[in-house]
Amino acid sequence: MSIPDSLSLAQARRITLAAQGFTDPRPAVVPDARHARRVIRRLGQIQIDSVNILARAHFLPLYSRLGPYPHELLGKVSTGKKRDLFEYWGHEASLIDVRLQPHLRWRMAEAHTKAWGGMRRIAEEKPELVAWVLAEVAAKGPLTSREIEHDVPKARGSWWNWSEAKRALEYLFWAGEVTSSHRNGQFERVYDLPSRSLPSTVVDTPDPSVEESYKALVEVAARALGVAAEPELRDYFRLPAGAALPAIEELVAEGVLRPVTVEGWKKPAWLHAEAKLPRWVKASTLVSPFDPLVWERGRTERLFAFRYRLEIYTPAEKRVHGYYVLPFLHGDRLAARVDLKADRAAGVLRVPAAWLEPGSDAEETATALAAELHRMASWLGLPEVAFPDRGDLAAELTKALI
């Protein structure tokens, strides 16, 4: 179906959902590395977050697109010399398509001036500690920060304490001189040299120019979003102000992007040449608060009329929807939102709250959401789904869960 230059909101939503992989059929077999790779290539990166109230955030984007998959699959594609993902600062701390590592070296080169204060100060004030930590990783890696902290040579100065060793490691990680070999069971980074952890084809790639990297990252963002405005293309990899527009202009000249208008959008938009406009979207899945679909909250509101705020850091008495609230994608709309908690000790998926979005049919949404909650609970190894405690969808969802 050809895509017009002027798009309705419904068309923009369907283009976005197709670009994000929500119109791909779910595997008929147990998902494997091929299926995970397809998602990785589409998204470019998966955000990492340590909150484990339900499941760690980086496990959910694959689930939302592939359905229940073996939990070890993500580890298989993000470790070893043949890995598809490597850990670095993308949108935030992220697992990123390893082929993009050369295009993030400009950020690594800026570590001395752009890294967070503690990391930057340790490099400026105690370069000998940084050099010692790098030598330890080179000689003994892969290592966790605790293993390095244990061996910090106290005799060389009382200021070489455990927190300084950790900051030195994080500076080296930002600078690309060490990378994450993997994460251990305590969710700690295990550090090693890039030459031992990343594919040689990546490590041996010459440094692109900064302009080439900006262009490559904007193109990845545009392909992942389908149709987007400049702030969203820049935000996808947290590019600096002014970086995206020259890249967009080049991509337009090359026919990779073309300008379009979207109903209700005040800012210009661009459509990726590979974007598809499906006639319908049949997705029915829960989406992580850290999913690329909802990263840019302004875009989420414009596309889906869905005002989304994560309330983890909001005092309990001031929360509107709940602690860890996931949007529920049904068709081409975010039809509901549901607060979830995995009670692993009791073997129950708890539902502290369930809320219906305006314009969504309560019975249809509740029926679809109940099926999705059972599917997610099974994937998490939880035998039961609890009835919701509150919310305007709670009564209908309770009926659907019975």
QUIHUZI-V475912 format. One line per field, one symbol per residue. burial: 1 if it has 9 or more other C-alpha atoms within 8 Angstrom, else 0. A space follows every 10 residues. Layout:
burial=???
This chain:
burial=0000001010 1111111111 1110000000 1010111011 0111111110 0010111111 1111110110 0011111111 1011111101 1111111101 1111111101 1100100011 1110011011 0011011100 1111100110 0100000001 1101111111 1111111111 1110000011 1111001110 0110000000 0111111111 1111111111 0111111110 0011001101 1100011111 1100000111 1100111100 1011111111 1001101011 1111010001 1000000010 1111111111 1101111111 1110001111 1111111001 0100111111 0111111110 0101101101 1011011101 10
